Amino acid sequence: QQQVKQSPQSLIVQKGGISIINCAYENTAFDYFPWYQQFPGKGPALLIAIRPDVSEKKEGRFTISFNKSAKQFSLHIMDSQPGDSATYFCAASMRGSQGNLIFGKGTKLSVKP
Amino acid sequence: NAGVMQNPRHLVRRRGQEARLRCSPMKGHSHVYWYRQLPEEGLKFMVYLQKENIIDESGMPKERFSAEFPKEGPSILRIQQVVRGDSAAYFCASSSGGSDTEAFFGQGTRLTVV
């Protein structure tokens, strides 16, 4: 049973456009929702994270939108750049256990110049 | 301040051999997590350790896999009698613990079983 479902699998966006990646979760005990960025041959790097007490969090060009009732959250990358081309993973974990992350399957983003 | 250090970066083993993967957490971190990533897949949790203790090994295969985090030295993920299906990238993450801390990942060890 997949606890965190991520879509789309792949995404192609033109430079300057908005990239949107969606995730849905099942376990209402999750209370920490990070997004990770991974370049080929590298480890995942934390991009931005949110807790369910807020509906949106913005850091630079990256925004997380969170819908607790729908059990969904999404990553928006504004003004997408070729350097943003990477695989993005959403994840979720429970209180007191932030290192025990349940990951989505990833979205491969390609930003065309 | 060095990040999470994993070695080796690449490891090739023949079927039946043992693989040892090492992880040194970030300075000040005492919590270590191991994950496995298959090609084109997300990361799967394997085990969570604190110094000298296994806290959660719910993601560890029942046989051939073991992990430790001794009082001194790095955390070790050990795979005995490797099979082709063990070929994957193995990532270690560390955190300082507590309810509001983030986990930082290392660069991973890419294990290839031939």
Interface residues (C-beta under 8 A of the other chain):
Chain A: Q6 P34 Y36 G41 K42 G43 P44 A45 L46 A49 F89 R95 G96 S97 Q98 G99 N100 L101 I102 F103 G104 K105 G106
Chain B: V4 H31 Y33 Y35 E40 E41 G42 L43 K44 F45 Y48 D56 F91 A93 S94 S95 S99 D100 T101 E102 A103 F104 F105 G106 Q107 G108
